[in-house]
Amino acid sequence: MAGLAGCILAACGTEAPADNENEARITINRTADPVVARVDDTAIYRSDVQRAAEAQGLISANTTLTTDDPIFRVTIDELIDQRLLLLDAVRTGAAKDPEAQRRLNAARERIFGNYRVEIHIADAVNDETIRNLYQAQRDLAGRGEERRVRQIVLADAALAADISQKLDDEEDFDTLAAEFSIDEATRERGGELGWVSRDMLTGPVRTAVFNTPVGTRSAPFEADDGWYIIEVQDTRTPSSRSFEDSRDEIARFMTFEAVEDLLTNLRDRGEIDRVYESGQPAPTTKTDNE
C-alpha cells in the first residue's frame, strides 16, 4: 500500500463521480486520450496515469509512458486502488462526513491557488522574457562594478546622528528604515536599494556608495533630498556568461519575482480583515455551507 499512499499524497487526479448528485460536473475533453481501465462505471484515462507518474517523480514531464512500462503498470494499479477507495467512500457516506468535506475544501483551495500561480508563471517566465532580462543584464555589463546597497534617508542632521548611533548600538537596520526613512521607494523594503552602478547615482550618494567598504556603513552625509546613511552589503562585476549558462538562474529569479508580484497585487486589491488582531474572537458558523 506504500505506492497507493504516495499517489494519494501526490494528489493524483482522475475523472470520477461526484459524491453529491447535485454537484456541478466539469466536462474534460478526452479526445485522443484512451481509457486504460474501468472501475465499476467510471473510467481511468491514459493521461491520468501519465500525470500520476509525473506527480510522484517517477518520470520527467517530457517522458511518455507506454502501457508495457513497469512504471505504467504500477501506477495504474495505484489509481485503481484509489478509485475503489473513492467509490467506497461515496457508497458508505464517508465522503459526506464534515471532516472529509473540510479536507476537500482545503485541497480545492490549494489546487486552484497553485494552478493560478502556474498560469501566471507561464505568462511571466518564458523564453522571450528570460532572454530579455538576460540581454538587459548584458547591457549592464559595461557599467563596471555594481554594489548592493541599503539606505536610510532622514529629514535632518540631528535625527541622522541619532539613527547612526542606534545602528552602532546594533539596532535593526530594517526596522529603523521602516520607521524613520523618508524615502518612500525603499522604506518598506528595509531601505533596500538593490544593485546599483556608478551611472545610476549622482553626487554625494555615488561617492558614499563606492567609497564605503563592503560590509560597513557610511557616516551620515547630506544630499539634495535629505541626510543619508548608506550600508554597502555586497559587490559584483556583471557576468558575461552565455544565455544557456544563465537561463536557469534567471528563470528562478523571475519565477520568485512573478509570484511575489502576483500576491502583492492580490493583497492590494483584496479586502483583508485580520479579525484576530482586533482582540475579538472570530465569528463561528455551524457549517461551511451556511
N, C-alpha and C positions, 0 to 999 in steps of 0.2 A: 504493500500500500504506500510505500515511500514515494513512488513515482506519481501516484494519484495526488498525494498531498502536495507535491511540487507543482503539479498542474493547477490545482485549486489556488494555491498561494500566488501563482503567476497570473491569476485571473484569466484563465483560458476561456475564450468566448465562443459559443456555438449557438445555433438557432434552435430554441426550444420553446415549448408553450409557456405562456404567462401563467402565474399562479392565481390570477384573478381573471375570470372570463370576460369581465368588462374592461380590462386594461387595454389601452390602445396598442396595436401591433405596428411595428415598422417593417415595411417590405424592403428586403435586400435583393439587389439584382444579382442573381446567381448564374447569369449567362456564362457558359464555358467553365462552370465550376461544378464538376460531377459529384454526386452523392457517393460517399465511400463506405457509409454504414447507416443502417436504420435501427433505431431503438424504439420499440412499440410503434407509434405513428409519427415519430419525429426523425429528422434527417441530420446526419453529420456530413459536412462537405469537405472536399479535399483542402480548400483554403483554410478551414478550421484547424486541420492537422498541421499545416504549414505554419500558421500563426502561433499555435500552441508550442511547437518545437522551437520557434524563434524566441518566444517569451521565456522559455526555460533555459535559453542559451545553448541548446543542443546543436543548432545550426546558425549560420550567419544569414543576414537578411537577403543576400543575393544567391543563396543556395536553394535549389528546387529539389524537394524530396520526391523520390519515386516510390511507388507502392511496395516494391520489394526491398526497400532500405530498412534495416533493422530499427532505425530511429522512427520511421513511419509506423512500423508495426507496434512498437512500444507506446508511442504517443496516441495512436488511435484506440488502443486498449484503455489508456487512461481516460480518454474522452468518453468512451462507452461507459466506464465505471462512473464517471462524473455525471453523465446524463441519467444513468439509473438512479443515482442518489437524488438528483433533482426531481425526477418524476415521482420518486417515493416521498420526498418532502412535500410535494404538491398533493399527492394522494392521501397522505396521513394528516395533512393540515399543519405540518411543522412549518411550512413556508409562510403561514399567516401568523405565526407567533410574533408578539411585539418585538422580541429580541432579534428575530430573523428580519423583520421589517426595518428595524433600526440599522442593522448591518447592511441591508440592501440599499437604504438611503445614503449611508456613508460611502459605500462603494460607488454608487451612481454619481455622487458629487465629485469623488476623486477621479473617476474615469472621465467625466465630462470636462473637469478642470484640466486634467493632463492633456486631453485631446485638444482643448482650446490653445494650450501652450504650444503643442506640436504644430498646429496650423500657423500660429504667429511666428514661430521659429522658421518654418519653411518659407514664409514670405520674406522674413528679415535677413535670414542667413542662407545664402545660396551662392553659387559660383560667381555670379555677377557682383554681388555686394562684397563678397570676400576679396575679389580681385580689385575692386575699387578702393577698399581700405588698404590693401597691400600697396597699391600704386601711391596712395596718399602718404604712406609711411616711407616709400622710396623717395618721394619728393622731399620729405623732411630730412632725408639722409644727408643732404648737402648743407644742413644748418649746423653741423658740428655737434658739440656736446649738448646734451639735454640734462636737466635736473628736475627731480621730483620734489615739489615744494608744498608746504602748507603755511598759512599766514593768519595773523590776527591784525585787523585794521581797527584803529582806535581813534576817538574823536580829539584827544588832546594829549599833551606830553605827560601830564601828571598821571592820567589813567594808564598810559603806556608803561610808565615806570612801575606802577603798582602791579600790572599784569606780568611784567617781566620778572618781578620779584616772586610772584606766585609760581611762575614756571620754574624759577630757581629752587623754590621750595617743593618742587615735584608735584604741583597740582596738575590735573589732567589738561593737556592742550586742547583736545576736542571739546571738553566741557566749557573751558574758558572762551574758546572761539564762538561756540553756540550762544553763549550768554552775553558776551561783550562786543564781538566784532560788528562793525558797521557795514561790512561788505556783504550784501545780500546774496551774492552769487556763490560764496564759499562758506558762509557761517553755518548753514545747515549740514554741511559735509565735514564739520570739524575743522574748517579752514583749509580743506584740501584744494589746492590749485591744480595739481596734476603735474604732468611732464611739460616743461617749458624750455624753449631755446632762446638764445640771445635776441633774435629778431622779433620775438613775441613780447618783449618787455622794453621799457624805456626808463631813462633817468636813474634815480637812486634805487629803485626796486631792482632793476637789472644789475646794478653794481653790487647790491647786497646779495642777490641770489648767487652770483658767480664768484663772489669773494668770500662767502661764508663756507667754511669747511663742511664736507658731508658729515651728517650726524650731529650737527651743532645748530645753535640758534644765533641770530644776529642780535645786537643791542637794538633798542628802539630807535627808529630813524624817521624823519619826516619826509613825506612825498606830497604831491599836489592835493590828494584827496584824504589825507589823514596821516596818523602815525602808525608805522608798520613794525611788526615783529615777524621775522621770516625764519622758518626752520627748513633746512635742506636735508631731505631724507635719503636721497639716492642720486646717482649719476649714471649716465649711459651714453654711448655713441650709437646712433641709429644703425641698424644692421643692413647689410646689402645681400641678405640671404635670398635664394631663389623663391619664386612663388610656391613651388612644390614643397620646399622645406618649411615654409612659413604657414601654409594653408591651415593645418590642423590647429596650430596655436591661435591664429586669427579667428578661426571658426569658434573655438572655445570661448574666446573673449567676447565675440559678437553674440554668441548664444546667451551668455550671462547678462550682457547689456540688454538684449532683447527682452528677456524675462523680467528684468528689473524695470524696464520702461513700461511694459505691459501692466505690471502690478501697480506701479506708480500712477499710471493713467486711470486704472480702475479704482484705486483708492481715492483719487481726486474727484472722480465722477460719482462714486458711491456715497450713500448716506450711512455712515458707520456710527453706532452709538455703543460705546463700551459700558454697558449697564453696571458691571461690577465696580467700575471706577467711581461711581457716584455714591458708593457705600450702601446702596439699596439692593436687596436680593433680586435676581432676575425673575420675571413673572413665570409661572409654571402653567402648563396646559395638560389636559387629560390625555390627549393623543396627538400624534404628529399631524393628523389629518384635520384637526379642528381649525 
